[in-house]
Amino acid sequence: MDHWQRLEAARAGEAVDHAPIALWRHFPDEDQDVRTLVERTLAWQQRWDFDLVKFMPSGTYGVEDWGAVSAFQGQANGARAVVRPAVSRTQEWTALRDLDVRTGAYGRQNEALRAVAQALAGRVPILQTVFSPLTTARKLATERLFADLRRAPEALHAGLRRITDVTIRFALDALDAGAHGVFLATQLASDRLLTRAEYAEFGRAYDLEVLGAVSARARWSMLHVHGEDIMFDALADYPVAMANWHDRVTAPDLRAALARFPGLLVGGLDENGALARGATDAVASEVRDALAQTGGRRLVVGPGCVVPVAVTDAALEAAVRAVRVPRTRSAVSA
């Protein structure tokens, strides 16, 4: 099977030669330049031949054109942190300017994606990383978001309206550039952060606008629900092909999720556990357990989130071999 055939069969719950697998990581500092981001993305895919490419721009690209300042401060996962927010007063939500997503930080991401798509020539699906509007709002304002959400909801809604419009234009441009879907990441669909009613009003409503705008053209979109104590059931009806979350550290596990989400489940690996420690036997054990939980159907083996930048080739090789080698041998022997 090629990558497309394997994903299509897995999505339908049919037999596959082996489960699809995809892992992704940040390329800190190198992701600030189009050329180096393209080079690292292609090298990563050429080395591991994953079944989909989750494009990895900087996690703060969506707020920099509005004036937020970020920096890489050595985080193990390679993520940049907002060191100066763009929204520091409530009234600034209503003053967010419109953006041209073909210039600045937004424009660089799809410029890089276009170059990667051209180099890969359609051999593997590519997903552009798109942050949910409420996630972008939190990065714009950092923790003051929560007070504004509860004390000045009208102002926040005005900001979310602007953010959503920009996000939709960026996502559509990503599809024009060669993406086959979006990786929609929400970092606030957690009972630790918001009530279900709050997320429905300030999160879900805008998430569905973004997904609705791309649905006719996005063949392989994935929802990523970040964090612990997530609102899985409240998002399980999102119009996406795949769902990804930290299944090793928060409910539901893969077995339970099979009955609660109709598409492909992406997970099985604890990126901050065995992968981070380089414990190859434990990595392989997690893969085997993920396959056992799902019967090897409707599963893409992957991390709960980005793998650490210091992950070893040996740990990655252990995951790849646990997925590919045993099933391939049995298929050949049959």
N, C-alpha and C positions, 0 to 999 in steps of 0.2 A: 504494500500500500504506500502511496505517497502521502504527504502531510494532509492534503485536502481530503482524500479518501478516508484516511484514518479518523480524522475529526468528524466527518459526516457520519461514518458508521458508528462511532462512539456516541454521537449525539442521538442517534436513532436507537441506541441500546443494542446494536448488532455486534456480532463477533468481529474482533480486530486482530491483526497480526500481533500487536502488542498495544498496551494503553498509550495514548498520546502523552507527551511530557513536555513541559515548558518551565523554565526558571528564568528569572530576570534580576538584574542588579543595577544600582546607580553607578555612574562614572563621574565621581565628584571632581569639580573644576574642569575636567575635560568636557563636561556637558554644557559649558558656557560658550563653546565655539562649535559652529556647525561642522566644520571639517573633522575635528577630532571626535565629535559625537557620532558622526557617520562611520568613521574608521573603527571605533570601539564597538559599535553596534554590529557591524558586519563581521568583525573578528570574532565576537561572541557567538554569533549564529553559525559562522563557518566552523568554529571549533566544536560546537555541541549539536548542531543540526536539530534544534528543537522544533516541535510541531506547530508552534506559532511564535511570532516575535511580538513581545510586549514592549513597545517603544518606550525608552527611558529618558525623557527630558528631565531637567531639574524639577524638583517638586515645588519650586516657588516661581516657575515661569509665569503662572497665571496672575500674579499680583505685582510683578515688577514694573509693568507698564503703567500702573496706577501710582507708582512712587514708593512701594515697599522696598526695603533694602534687605538682602539676605546674604548669608555667608555660610560656607562649609566650615564647621568647627570640630571636625574629627569624629562625627557620629559614626558608629560602627556600621550602620546601614547605608551610609553615604549620602544621607539627606541633608539639604541645606536648611538652615533655620532663619526665620524672619527676625532680624535684629533691630529693624525700625519699621513699625507698621505704617500703613498708608492712611488708616482711619484711626484717629485718636480722639475725635469728638463725635457725638451722636449726629450732629447736623451734617457731617461729611458724607454720610450715606446718600443723601439726596443730591450731593454735588459730584458724584462719580461721573467722570466724563466718558463719552463713547470712545471706543478704541478701534483703530484699523488693525485687524488681526493678521494682516499680511506684512506688517512692519514690526520692529521692536522684538521683544522677547517672544511674543506669540508667533510672529512671522518666522523667527529662526527655527522654531520647532517643526513646522511643516516644511520648511526648506530642507531641513535635515531628513525628515521622513521621506520626502520625495526622492532624495538621492538614494536612500536605502531601498526604497521600493523599486527604483529603476535597476539597482544592482541585483536585487533578488529576483526580479523579472517574474513575479507572480508565483514563485515556487512554494511559498509559504505565506499563510495569512499574517498580516501586520495590524496591530491595534495601536492607535494613538492614545496616549494617556490624557484623559480629560477629567478634571476635578469637578465634583458636584458644585453647583452655585453656592450652597451653604458652606461647603468646605473652603472654597475660595474666600468667602466672606470672613470666615474665621482667620484665615491667613492674612487678610487685609487688616483686621482689627485685633488679632490675637484674642486674649481672654475677655476683653471688654465686650465681645460679641454677645455673651450670655446675658449681660445686664441690658444691653440695647434690645435684645430679642424680647425681653420681658417688660421693659419700661418704655420702649419707643418702637413698638412693632411696625407702625406705619413708615417710619424712617428706614428701618431695616428692609421692609418690603420694597421700598423704592430702590435701595441699593441692589437687592437681589434681582429686581427687574432688569437693571442695567447689566449686571453680571451674567444673567441668563442669556440675554440677547447676544452678548459678546461670546459666551461659551458656545452657543449654537452656531454662530458664524465660524468660529474656529474649528468646531467639529466637522462642519460641512466642508470647509477648506481641506481638512485632513483627508476626507474621503476623496476629494478631487486630487490630492497629492499622491494617492495610492493606498491609503489605509483601507482595510476590509471591515473595519468596525472601530469602536471606541472601547477603551478600558475606563469605565466611569467609576471613579473612586470617591466614596463618601466616608468621611472620618468622624461623623457626628451621629450616626444611627446607632447609638448606644444608650441603654437605660441608665448608664452612669452619668450621662451628659444632659439628656433632654427627656421630657415625657413623650409618650407616643403621640399625643395631640400636638405638641410642639413640633415634632419631626414631620408630622403629616402636613402642617401648615407651612413651615419654613424650609423643609427639606424635600419631602416626597413630591410636592406640587411642582417644584422647579426641576427636580430630577426627571420627572416624566415629560416635561416640556423638551428637555434636551434629547431624551431617548426617542420621543415622538418625532422630533425633527429629522433624526437620522435613520429611523427605522426602515424606511423604504429602500435604503442603500447600504445599510450596515449589516453585513451577513454574519459577522462573528463578534458581536459586542459582548463584553464581559462586565459584570457588576462586581466591584470590590467593596466589601463592607469591613471597614477597619476598626480594630479595637476589640474590647471584651464586652460581654453581656450585650451582644448586638441584637437589634430588632429584626431578626432573620425573617420571621413570618410576615412582618409588615412590608418587606421588600421582595418577597418571593414571587410576586406576580409581575415584577418589572419585565418589560419586553426586551429581554436579553437572551443570548444563547448560552451564556456561562455565568456561574456565580463562584466567587472566590472570597474566602474569609479565613481567619486564623482557626481552622478546624481542630488543631491540636491543643488549643488553649481556651477555647470558648465554645459553648454549645451553638448549634447542633454538631454532632460528629457526622462523618460522611454517611454512615448507615442511616441515621435519622433523616438527614437532608434529602436522601433519595426520594422519600415520600412527600417532601414539602416543596421541592423545586423541580420543575419538569425538564430542565435542560441539563447541560453538562456541569458537573461539579469539578472545581479546580482546587486541588489541595492535597493533603496527605503528609506534607513535610513541614516540620517545625523549623523555620529558618533560623530561629535564635537558640535552637537546641542542638541536635546532633549535627546538623549542617555547620553551624557556627563552631562547634568543638572539633570538627573534622573527624568525628567518630563514624568511620565508614560502615562498620557492622550495624550500628544503630540506624544510620541513614537507610541502608538496605532493608532493615526490619520495618521501618516506617512505610516504605514503599509496599512491601509485602502485606502489611496490615491494611493499607489503603485499598489494595486490590481485593483483599479478603472482604472488607466491609462492603464493597460495591459489586463484588463478583466480577470485577474488571470491566464493568459496563458503565456508560455515562460518566466516565472519569477521565480527567486530564491530571496526571500527577504534577503537582506544582507546590510552591511555597505558600504559606499564609500571607506573606507580603514579600518585600524585596529581600534577597539574600544578602548577607553581610559582604562588604567589599573585600574582606580578607578571606572569604571562603576559598578553600583549597581545591585544586583540580582533582585531588583524590576523593574528596567528599562529593563533588559533582559527578565524577565518574562512577562512584558507588550508586548514586541515584539512577543514572542513565543505564548502567548495566543491570540493576535490579528490575528495571522496566523492560528492557529490550532483549537481554540475552536469554533468560529462561524461556520466554514465550516463543522467541524466534527458533530456539533449538527444538522445542516440542513441535512447532509447526513443521520444521524441516523433517524431523523424524517421522511425523505422521504421513 
